[in-house]
Each structure stands twice: as structure tokens, then as C-alpha cells.
Amino acid sequence: MMLYFAKIKKFGMVLITYTINGILMFFLGLGFYSLIFGIICALIAEFILKSSDYKSMSSMILAFAIACVGANGNVICWVYGSKDFLDKTASSMGQDYYNTVAGYFAIWWVLPAILVSGFVGGILGGLFGKKVLNKHFERSGLV
């Protein structure tokens, strides 16, 4: 993603990526939450990148971390999903699976922990991506 951010300096690149991701998640049966949450987080990431004119590495890392939070939108359905969606999941995946996962999300701090871990993982991944970008792509003249 750091190479993606460094090479494409146009508003909408993150939005397109996470819209496609959300549409795929929807068609895979994970509900529309991935699409909506992904678009919201992608727009926030887009504005962060735009505010730095696509040049600041720290804004790229922050935008990636926000986008990683948006990628976790598929788990929101376990907390806010309709009864029909949850019943369909139980019938297709099995009642034991449903009970186990629904039990996790019945604990109030699980969803915030997933979202925070997505953000922290995005920061760490962005820092790693920065090192790889510097070591391999800038030296080779690609960026």
C-alpha cells in the first residue's frame, strides 16, 4: 500500500479499492457493513492523504491505518446484523459455529478491540511498508 500511495497521487484511489472490497464482501455473504464502513474509512483516509498533498509518509501511514480499520467492517454484522442474517449464518455455518462467534461478540469490548487492533496493525504495517519502500523501491528508482 505504501507503494500504491507513493505512485498514485489522485483522490479516489483508496475509495475505489475499499469500495471493490466491500462489494466483494457483500457478494460473499458478509453483509453490507463492509461496504458502508469501508467507504467511510476510505473517505477519511483520502482526506488525510489529500491534506498532505500525497507527499507525507506519516500521513500515508495514518491513512493506511484508518483504511485497515475499514477493512474490518465485515465483523460489524455480528453485533448489528439483522435476525434474518444471523439465522441464515447459523443455518449455513452450523449452530455451534454461530454460538461460538456470537458469544465472542456478546462481550462489549470485542468489537472495539478488533477495530483498535486493525488500527495498530495498520500503523505497524505502514511502518514496515515505509522501510520496504525506502529499501527496495526508492533505491531502484521506482519511486
C-alpha angles and dihedrals in degrees: 000000000000089000088046091051092045096050103038111056100176131114110250102037095110092039092056092047095051094040089057089046091051093048091051091049090050092052090047088060101255095125132248095285092091091056096048097040092043092052092048093050092042091054090051089049090048092053091048091053092044092051090061093041088243092288108098116091091203090056089049090053092047091047090051091050091051090048090051089056088053091052088063092063091107092075094057089080089070090062103032102020121129121257089248092055093048092047090050090050091050092051095047099040100031133260094264092055091047093049092049097049095039088051090057093050092047086073106089098224099050098084094046089046091054092049093046091047088051089054094046091045089050091052091049092044090048092051090049090047090051091055092047091046091052096042101044113014104037093045091051091050095244092122 
